[in-house]
Amino acid sequence: MTPADQAFLHPALFYRTAGQFLAGVVPFVREGLAADEPVAVAAPPERVSLLRAELGSDAGRVLLVDMSEAGRNPGRIIPGVLRAFADDHSDRHVRIVGEPIWAGRSSAEYPACAQHEALINLAFQGRWATILCPYDAEALGATELADALRTHPWLIEGAGEWRESDDYAPYAVVADYNRELPPPPGARSLFVAESDLVDLRLLTAETARRHGLAEDRVEDAVMAVTELAANSVEHGSGAALVRLGFADGELVCQVRDEGWLADPMAGRVPVAPEQERGRGLLLVNHLADLVRMHSDPAGSTVEARFAAG
């Protein structure tokens, strides 16, 4: 039974085989197409290929997105994938299949993934949309599956029956993964004021090149670190602590200040074209391969990572 009295629905679908994935996703997609609803699917490439083959000619009526690219950084999925599609069809009910968590996700990425799933509920509150999130119960671990129960108010199992999640607690998930971010090994640390931003750009570029980032990614890293530092200088205590290091094949850039970033949706909400401010974290989420944040009354740290090679 599908609940029909809510504008926004966010169910988790648990599957163990490719057949179960198709059995859960294909009817959801075809029901949307039959009702002339806009439908999008953002999933790992092997799932997208599987679905494209199963849908046949109907695949051309569905926006198919490689989540491993568009959603590599979980922080850009809401603004760049989900809200971008929903906002393009703001006068209609939209159906989206989104699979942001898969077995290949790293331990550094997963906390941001769990927070993303929790924050979907806030980002789409009151909007006319259904976002179905498949979870590979065979490949994922106990933590991922338990968190799915906490981030999704509805669950779909077995023969497609819907049931409410007794463990639904999205704000607890956001809080649980608001964890301190240790400095990367061998990181260089420096305090940056407004007059130091030019030197910071040069240092970031030199560090990125030394660790093998492609030139376009060097530019992205420089832009992101400068934006974070400038934002901290303006809204923090007038200076920022910047750490630059390298870990797990990634340039790791951390910026810390004494401000408290209390809004968990910061950097995850699309900005209107006429809005002049509030684009900093959104830009960083767009540029980086991974963005993580920790904030409490003592201060905030934003970490942006850029893969080498």
C-alpha positions, 0 to 999 in steps of 0.5 A, spaced: 500 500 500 502 506 497 501 512 502 497 517 498 495 523 502 502 526 503 506 531 498 513 528 499 514 521 500 521 518 501 521 511 501 527 506 502 527 500 497 531 494 500 534 489 494 539 483 494 539 482 487 539 485 480 532 482 479 529 485 485 532 492 484 528 492 477 522 489 480 522 495 485 524 500 480 521 499 474 514 499 476 515 506 480 518 509 473 513 506 469 507 508 473 510 515 473 511 515 465 503 512 465 501 518 469 505 523 464 510 525 470 517 527 470 521 521 472 529 521 473 534 516 475 540 517 479 544 511 480 551 507 479 552 506 472 551 499 472 544 500 475 543 505 470 545 500 464 540 495 467 534 499 467 536 502 461 536 495 458 529 493 461 525 500 459 527 499 452 524 505 448 521 508 454 528 509 457 528 515 452 523 518 456 527 518 463 533 522 465 538 517 467 544 520 471 550 517 473 550 518 480 558 516 481 559 522 477 554 527 479 553 525 486 561 523 487 560 529 492 554 527 496 553 535 498 552 536 491 546 531 490 540 535 493 542 542 489 545 539 483 541 533 482 534 532 486 532 540 486 535 541 479 530 536 476 524 538 481 525 545 480 525 544 472 518 541 473 515 545 479 508 545 477 508 537 477 509 531 481 516 528 480 518 521 481 526 520 482 530 514 483 536 516 487 541 511 489 547 515 493 550 509 497 553 503 494 558 498 497 564 502 493 563 508 497 569 510 502 569 511 509 571 518 508 565 519 504 559 515 508 558 520 513 556 525 508 552 520 504 548 519 511 547 526 512 545 527 505 539 522 506 537 525 512 537 532 509 533 530 503 527 530 508 528 537 510 530 540 503 523 537 500 519 538 506 512 540 503 514 539 495 510 535 491 515 529 489 517 522 491 524 520 491 525 512 492 532 510 494 534 503 493 539 500 498 543 493 496 542 489 502 546 484 500 553 488 499 552 494 504 554 493 511 549 493 518 551 501 519 548 503 512 542 499 512 541 501 520 542 508 518 537 507 512 531 506 517 533 512 520 533 517 514 527 514 510 520 515 513 517 509 509 520 502 507 519 498 501 520 490 502 518 484 499 512 484 494 512 492 494 509 493 501 510 500 504 511 500 511 512 506 516 519 506 519 519 505 526 526 508 527 525 514 523 530 520 526 533 524 521 536 529 525 539 524 530 543 522 523 545 529 522 548 530 529 551 523 529 555 524 523 557 531 525 564 529 527 570 532 528 575 532 522 582 530 524 588 534 520 590 530 514 597 527 515 603 531 514 598 537 513 601 544 513 597 549 517 597 557 517 593 562 519 590 566 514 587 574 514 584 577 508 591 580 506 594 573 505 589 570 500 593 571 494 599 567 498 594 562 500 592 561 492 599 560 490 600 555 496 594 551 494 596 551 487 603 549 488 601 543 493 596 541 488 601 540 483 606 537 487 601 532 489 599 530 482 592 534 480 591 535 473 591 543 472 583 544 471 583 540 478 588 545 481 584 551 479 578 548 482 582 547 488 584 554 489 578 557 487 574 552 493 580 554 498 580 561 497 572 561 497 572 558 504 578 562 507 574 568 505 568 566 507 571 564 514 575 571 514 568 575 513 564 571 518 568 568 523 573 572 527 577 575 522 582 570 520 582 562 518 586 556 520 587 553 513 590 546 513 593 543 506 595 536 506 594 529 502 591 523 504 588 517 500 590 519 493 586 526 495 588 533 496 585 535 503 584 542 504 581 544 511 578 551 513 577 552 520 574 559 524 570 560 530 563 561 527 558 556 528 555 554 522 548 552 525 544 550 518 545 543 516 542 545 509 548 550 508 551 549 501 545 544 499 540 549 497 540 552 490 540 559 489 536 564 485 540 567 480 538 574 483 541 572 489 548 576 490 550 572 496 550 565 499 553 562 494 560 560 497 559 553 500 554 551 494 560 553 489 565 549 493 560 543 493 560 543 486 567 543 485 570 538 490 570 531 490 568 531 497 566 536 502 565 534 509 563 539 515 563 539 523 560 545 527 559 546 534 559 553 538 566 552 539 567 553 531 566 550 524 571 546 520 570 545 512 574 540 509 574 539 501 577 534 497 580 533 490 582 527 487 589 526 484 590 523 477 
